[in-house]
Amino acid sequence: MAATNGGAPLVVFDFDKTIVDCDSDNWVVDALGATDRFDELLRRLPWNHAIDAMMGELHAAGRTAEDVRACLRAAPLSPHVAAAIRSARARGCELRVLSDANAFFIDAVLAHHGLAGYFSGTDTNPAHVDAAGRLRIRPYHEFAAPAPGHGCALPSCPPNMCKGKVMERILLQEEEAAAAAGRRRRAVVYLGDGRGDYCPSLKLREGDYVMPRAGYPVCDLIAAAPPAAAVRGWDGFEDLARVLLGIVDAEIARAVAEQGEVPAVVVPDCRALPLPARQEAALLPQAVRVPN
């Protein structure tokens, strides 16, 4: 069955150390001078609960949500990443974010760089500013009793979010949409770096792609037990753009070949085109001077 969606894949990005070159939680905590206190909280709380508690303490100390947003505007985002996002979207890709950061941090960064409109959706830990002005961050999957948690047994998944469960839902939606349209499911490309990015990589299938960041934990996990998807690593953000757009272009070309489409080439009838007067004169037979 041919793909009739132009062949452009669905591209799903992790956020921390993939779109931005930092851990956004640590970036904010460090920028607001709360590193030591956050480390103390992490000794007794799961990460997601610790960052929520940290936001509460910062609010009590007079820090506002706007202070947090200002920190995030300075988070490092490579121009190569921004260009890759824009180029992939221009080629017809749908883009999504799947991240264990949180909605407030992600939205602040993407909005600051003018990239928010390029993404069709974000799956991440929910966050909001409450009536008192305090930033609240909640787990994507509730796991404190009596909540059952996400139920994934893979040790690389944190308790608050199994990205594999989210990827399963995304793939199911893709398959249902493809079946309804009578076409082959488009390829899915997933980019990530951390241990939590291994589970969604395993959910991808032959014909999909996983793009792990070289030298980061997900690479070791993939090397030990590779997924069914094709693995295309990247090392640095210029490389990310090159690898991603190479995949996108290859998928588009494959779809064109499957459909038997040949780009139309219009060949003008040169005989009907008037020549410039100077060029026309140069092509006419010239009179030959005959000596008397």
C-alpha positions as CSV (number, residue, x, y, z in Angstrom):
1,M,0.0,0.0,0.0
2,A,1.4,3.3,-1.0
3,A,1.7,6.3,1.2
4,T,-0.5,9.1,0.0
5,N,0.5,11.7,2.6
6,G,3.6,12.9,0.7
7,G,5.8,10.6,2.6
8,A,7.0,13.1,5.2
9,P,7.4,11.3,8.5
10,L,6.0,12.2,12.0
11,V,9.0,13.5,14.0
12,V,8.8,13.2,17.8
13,F,11.4,15.2,19.8
14,D,12.6,14.7,23.3
15,F,13.2,18.2,24.9
16,D,16.0,18.2,27.4
17,K,19.5,17.8,25.7
18,T,17.7,17.3,22.4
19,I,15.9,20.5,21.6
20,V,17.7,22.5,24.3
21,D,21.3,21.6,25.2
22,C,20.6,21.3,29.0
23,D,18.4,19.7,31.5
24,S,15.7,22.4,31.9
25,D,14.9,21.6,35.5
26,N,18.6,21.9,36.5
27,W,19.0,25.0,34.3
28,V,16.2,26.8,36.2
29,V,17.3,25.7,39.7
30,D,20.9,26.7,39.0
31,A,19.9,30.0,37.6
32,L,17.8,30.8,40.6
33,G,20.5,29.8,43.1
34,A,18.7,26.8,44.5
35,T,21.1,24.0,43.5
36,D,22.0,22.8,46.9
37,R,18.4,22.9,48.2
38,F,17.2,20.9,45.1
39,D,19.9,18.3,45.8
40,E,18.6,18.0,49.3
41,L,15.0,17.5,48.1
42,L,16.2,14.8,45.6
43,R,17.6,12.8,48.5
44,R,14.1,12.2,49.8
45,L,11.7,12.8,46.9
46,P,11.3,11.4,43.4
47,W,12.5,13.9,40.8
48,N,9.1,15.1,39.6
49,H,7.9,15.7,43.2
50,A,11.2,17.4,44.0
51,I,11.0,19.9,41.2
52,D,7.4,20.7,42.2
53,A,8.5,21.2,45.8
54,M,11.4,23.4,44.6
55,M,9.0,25.6,42.7
56,G,6.9,26.0,45.9
57,E,9.9,27.0,48.0
58,L,11.1,29.5,45.3
59,H,7.6,31.0,45.2
60,A,7.6,31.3,49.0
61,A,11.0,33.1,48.8
62,G,9.5,35.7,46.4
63,R,10.4,34.2,43.0
64,T,7.6,34.4,40.4
65,A,6.6,32.4,37.4
66,E,7.9,35.2,35.3
67,D,11.3,34.8,36.9
68,V,11.3,31.1,35.9
69,R,10.2,32.0,32.4
70,A,13.1,34.6,32.2
71,C,15.6,31.8,33.1
72,L,14.2,29.6,30.4
73,R,14.6,32.3,27.7
74,A,18.4,31.9,28.2
75,A,18.4,28.1,28.0
76,P,20.8,27.1,25.2
77,L,19.0,26.2,21.9
78,S,21.2,25.7,18.9
79,P,20.4,27.5,15.7
80,H,20.9,24.2,13.9
81,V,18.0,22.7,16.0
82,A,15.7,25.7,15.2
83,A,16.6,25.4,11.5
84,A,16.0,21.6,11.5
85,I,12.6,22.1,13.1
86,R,11.6,24.8,10.5
87,S,13.0,22.8,7.6
88,A,11.3,19.5,8.6
89,R,8.0,21.3,9.0
90,A,8.4,23.0,5.6
91,R,8.9,19.6,4.0
92,G,5.5,18.5,5.4
93,C,6.5,16.7,8.6
94,E,4.2,16.8,11.6
95,L,6.3,17.5,14.7
96,R,5.6,16.6,18.3
97,V,7.4,16.8,21.7
98,L,7.6,13.8,24.1
99,S,9.4,14.9,27.2
100,D,9.9,14.3,30.9
101,A,10.4,18.0,31.4
102,N,7.1,19.9,31.9
103,A,4.6,22.0,29.9
104,F,5.5,25.3,31.4
105,F,9.3,25.0,30.7
106,I,8.8,23.6,27.2
107,D,6.2,26.2,26.2
108,A,8.4,29.1,27.5
109,V,11.4,28.0,25.5
110,L,9.5,27.2,22.2
111,A,7.6,30.5,22.4
112,H,10.7,32.5,23.0
113,H,12.4,31.1,19.9
114,G,9.3,31.4,17.7
115,L,9.0,27.6,17.4
116,A,5.7,26.8,19.3
117,G,3.6,26.9,16.2
118,Y,5.7,24.2,14.5
119,F,4.5,21.5,16.9
120,S,1.1,19.8,16.7
121,G,1.3,18.6,20.3
122,T,3.3,18.0,23.4
123,D,3.2,15.0,25.8
124,T,4.9,15.9,29.1
125,N,4.4,16.5,32.8
126,P,1.5,19.0,33.2
127,A,2.2,22.3,34.8
128,H,0.3,25.4,35.6
129,V,0.5,28.6,37.6
130,D,-2.1,28.5,40.4
131,A,-4.2,31.3,41.7
132,A,-1.5,32.3,44.2
133,G,1.1,32.6,41.4
134,R,2.9,29.4,42.3
135,L,4.1,27.1,39.5
136,R,2.7,23.6,40.0
137,I,4.3,20.6,38.2
138,R,2.5,17.3,38.2
139,P,3.5,13.8,37.0
140,Y,2.3,12.7,33.6
141,H,1.4,9.3,35.1
142,E,0.2,9.6,38.7
143,F,2.1,7.1,40.8
144,A,1.6,8.0,44.4
145,A,-0.8,5.6,46.2
146,P,-3.5,4.8,45.5
147,A,-2.7,5.7,41.8
148,P,-1.5,2.6,39.9
149,G,1.3,4.2,38.0
150,H,2.1,3.5,34.4
151,G,2.8,-0.2,34.9
152,C,5.9,-0.4,32.7
153,A,8.4,-2.9,34.1
154,L,11.4,-1.4,32.2
155,P,13.8,0.0,34.8
156,S,14.9,2.8,32.5
157,C,11.4,4.4,32.8
158,P,11.0,6.9,35.7
159,P,7.8,6.4,37.9
160,N,6.2,9.6,36.7
161,M,6.3,8.9,32.9
162,C,6.7,6.0,30.6
163,K,7.3,7.4,27.2
164,G,6.8,4.0,25.7
165,K,3.1,4.0,26.8
166,V,2.8,7.4,25.1
167,M,4.5,6.2,21.9
168,E,2.2,3.2,21.8
169,R,-0.8,5.6,21.8
170,I,0.8,7.7,19.1
171,L,1.5,4.7,16.9
172,L,-2.1,3.4,17.4
173,Q,-3.4,6.8,16.3
174,E,-1.2,6.8,13.3
175,E,-2.3,3.3,12.3
176,E,-6.0,4.2,12.7
177,A,-5.5,7.4,10.6
178,A,-3.7,5.5,7.9
179,A,-6.3,2.8,7.7
180,A,-9.1,5.3,7.5
181,A,-7.3,7.0,4.6
182,G,-6.4,3.8,2.9
183,R,-2.7,4.4,3.0
184,R,0.4,3.0,4.6
185,R,1.3,4.4,8.0
186,R,3.9,7.1,7.7
187,A,7.3,6.6,9.3
188,V,7.9,7.8,12.8
189,V,11.3,9.4,13.8
190,Y,12.1,9.7,17.5
191,L,15.0,11.8,18.8
192,G,16.3,11.5,22.4
193,D,19.3,11.1,24.7
194,G,18.3,9.7,28.1
195,R,17.4,6.4,29.7
196,G,13.8,7.3,29.5
197,D,14.1,7.5,25.7
198,Y,14.8,3.8,25.4
199,C,11.3,2.5,26.0
200,P,9.7,4.6,23.2
201,S,12.5,3.5,20.9
202,L,11.5,-0.1,21.5
203,K,7.9,0.6,20.5
204,L,9.0,1.8,17.0
205,R,8.9,-0.8,14.2
206,E,10.7,-1.6,11.0
207,G,10.3,1.4,8.8
208,D,10.6,3.8,11.7
209,Y,13.8,5.5,12.9
210,V,15.3,6.3,16.3
211,M,17.9,9.0,16.5
212,P,19.9,8.7,19.8
213,R,22.4,11.3,20.8
214,A,25.9,9.9,20.7
215,G,27.6,9.5,24.1
216,Y,24.4,9.7,26.1
217,P,22.7,6.9,28.1
218,V,20.2,5.9,25.5
219,C,23.0,4.9,23.2
220,D,24.3,2.3,25.6
221,L,20.9,0.8,26.0
222,I,20.3,0.7,22.3
223,A,23.7,-0.9,21.7
224,A,22.9,-3.6,24.2
225,A,19.4,-4.4,22.8
226,P,18.6,-2.6,19.6
227,P,15.1,-1.8,18.6
228,A,13.3,-2.9,15.4
229,A,13.6,0.7,14.1
230,A,16.6,1.9,12.1
231,V,19.1,3.6,14.4
232,R,20.6,6.8,13.1
233,G,22.8,8.5,15.8
234,W,23.8,12.1,15.9
235,D,26.7,13.9,17.6
236,G,26.1,17.6,18.0
237,F,23.3,19.7,16.7
238,E,24.6,20.4,13.2
239,D,24.7,16.6,12.9
240,L,21.2,16.3,14.3
241,A,19.9,18.6,11.5
242,R,21.8,16.7,8.8
243,V,20.7,13.3,9.9
244,L,17.1,14.3,10.5
245,L,16.6,16.1,7.2
246,G,18.4,13.2,5.4
247,I,15.8,10.8,6.8
248,V,12.9,13.1,5.9
249,D,14.1,13.6,2.3
250,A,14.7,9.8,1.9
251,E,11.1,9.1,3.1
252,I,9.6,11.6,0.8
253,A,11.6,10.2,-2.2
254,R,10.5,6.7,-1.3
255,A,6.9,7.7,-1.2
256,V,7.2,9.4,-4.6
257,A,8.8,6.2,-6.0
258,E,6.1,4.0,-4.6
259,Q,3.4,6.2,-6.2
260,G,5.2,6.1,-9.6
261,E,5.3,9.8,-9.7
262,V,7.7,11.5,-12.0
263,P,8.2,15.2,-11.5
264,A,6.7,17.0,-14.4
265,V,9.3,18.7,-16.6
266,V,8.1,21.3,-19.0
267,V,10.3,21.5,-22.1
268,P,9.7,24.7,-24.0
269,D,9.4,24.6,-27.8
270,C,12.6,26.4,-28.6
271,R,11.4,27.0,-32.2
272,A,8.6,29.2,-30.9
273,L,10.8,31.4,-28.7
274,P,12.0,34.7,-30.3
275,L,15.7,35.3,-30.2
276,P,17.0,38.7,-29.0
277,A,17.6,40.8,-32.1
278,R,21.4,40.9,-31.6
279,Q,21.6,37.1,-31.2
280,E,19.2,36.5,-34.2
281,A,21.4,38.7,-36.4
282,A,24.4,36.7,-35.4
283,L,22.8,33.5,-36.5
284,L,21.8,34.7,-40.0
285,P,24.0,34.0,-43.0
286,Q,26.4,36.8,-43.5
287,A,27.1,38.3,-46.9
288,V,30.5,37.3,-48.4
289,R,32.5,40.1,-49.9
290,V,33.8,39.1,-53.4
291,P,36.8,40.9,-54.7
292,N,36.3,42.7,-58.1
